[in-house]
Amino acid sequence: MNKLSNLFQLLAEKNRLKIIFALEDKALSVTEITKITELSQPLASFHLKL
């Protein structure tokens, strides 16, 4: 139950959802993710780390 709760907490953040949807069709580099999501590189990297 705790793992499921943690998963929902991770998915509740809109920037992480942007990244997930960007990765839906294929693997992307951080540079590609930042262009698609309009997030900064440090912010995208932070969310990918989680």
BALUMDO-935548 format. One record per residue: x, y, z of N, C-alpha, C in turn; residue number from 0; residue in three letters. Coordinates in steps of 0.1 Angstrom, whole numbers, plus 5000, padded with zeros to 4 digits. Example, Ala and Ser with C-alpha at 12.3 -4.5 7.8 and 13.67 -1.06 7.14 Angstrom:
n_px/n_py/n_pz/ca_px/ca_py/ca_pz/c_px/c_py/c_pz/num/residu
5132/4943/5078/5123/4955/5078/5132/4967/5078/0/Ala
5128/4978/5071/5137/4989/5071/5129/5000/5079/1/Ser
//
This chain:
n_px/n_py/n_pz/ca_px/ca_py/ca_pz/c_px/c_py/c_pz/num/residu
5008/4988/5000/5000/5000/5000/5009/5013/5000/0/Met
5020/5012/5007/5029/5024/5008/5035/5027/4994/1/Asn
5039/5017/4987/5044/5019/4973/5034/5025/4964/2/Lys
5022/5021/4965/5011/5027/4957/5009/5041/4960/3/Leu
5009/5044/4973/5007/5058/4978/5019/5067/4973/4/Ser
5031/5062/4973/5043/5069/4968/5041/5072/4953/5/Asn
5037/5062/4946/5035/5063/4931/5025/5074/4928/6/Leu
5014/5074/4935/5004/5085/4933/5009/5099/4936/7/Phe
5017/5100/4946/5023/5112/4950/5033/5117/4939/8/Gln
5040/5108/4933/5049/5111/4922/5041/5116/4910/9/Leu
5030/5109/4907/5022/5113/4895/5014/5125/4897/10/Leu
5013/5130/4909/5004/5142/4912/5011/5155/4908/11/Ala
5024/5154/4905/5031/5166/4901/5030/5168/4886/12/Glu
5025/5180/4881/5022/5182/4867/5035/5181/4858/13/Lys
5046/5185/4863/5058/5184/4854/5062/5170/4852/14/Asn
5061/5161/4862/5064/5147/4860/5054/5141/4850/15/Arg
5042/5145/4850/5032/5140/4840/5036/5145/4826/16/Leu
5040/5157/4825/5045/5162/4812/5056/5153/4807/17/Lys
5065/5149/4815/5077/5140/4812/5072/5127/4808/18/Ile
5063/5121/4816/5057/5108/4813/5051/5107/4799/19/Ile
5042/5118/4796/5036/5118/4783/5045/5120/4772/20/Phe
5056/5128/4774/5066/5129/4764/5073/5116/4761/21/Ala
5075/5108/4771/5082/5095/4769/5072/5083/4765/22/Leu
5060/5087/4763/5050/5076/4760/5054/5068/4747/23/Glu
5059/5074/4737/5061/5067/4724/5075/5062/4723/24/Asp
5085/5069/4729/5099/5064/4727/5108/5070/4738/25/Lys
5120/5065/4739/5129/5070/4749/5135/5083/4743/26/Ala
5137/5093/4752/5142/5106/4748/5154/5110/4757/27/Leu
5162/5118/4751/5173/5124/4760/5167/5135/4768/28/Ser
5175/5140/4778/5170/5151/4787/5168/5163/4778/29/Val
5177/5165/4768/5176/5177/4760/5163/5177/4752/30/Thr
5159/5165/4747/5147/5164/4739/5135/5166/4749/31/Glu
5136/5161/4761/5125/5162/4770/5123/5177/4774/32/Ile
5134/5184/4776/5133/5198/4779/5126/5206/4768/33/Thr
5129/5203/4755/5123/5210/4744/5108/5207/4743/34/Lys
5104/5194/4745/5090/5191/4744/5082/5196/4756/35/Ile
5087/5195/4768/5080/5199/4780/5081/5214/4784/36/Thr
5091/5220/4778/5095/5234/4781/5099/5236/4795/37/Glu
5105/5225/4801/5111/5226/4814/5126/5229/4813/38/Leu
5132/5235/4823/5146/5237/4823/5153/5223/4825/39/Ser
5166/5223/4821/5173/5210/4822/5175/5206/4836/40/Gln
5178/5215/4846/5179/5210/4860/5166/5205/4865/41/Pro
5155/5212/4861/5142/5207/4867/5138/5194/4861/42/Leu
5140/5192/4848/5137/5179/4841/5146/5168/4848/43/Ala
5158/5171/4849/5167/5161/4855/5163/5157/4870/44/Ser
5159/5167/4877/5154/5165/4891/5142/5155/4891/45/Phe
5132/5158/4882/5121/5149/4881/5124/5135/4876/46/His
5133/5134/4867/5137/5121/4862/5144/5113/4873/47/Leu
5151/5120/4881/5158/5113/4892/5148/5106/4901/48/Lys
5137/5112/4904/5127/5107/4913/5120/5095/4907/49/Leu
//
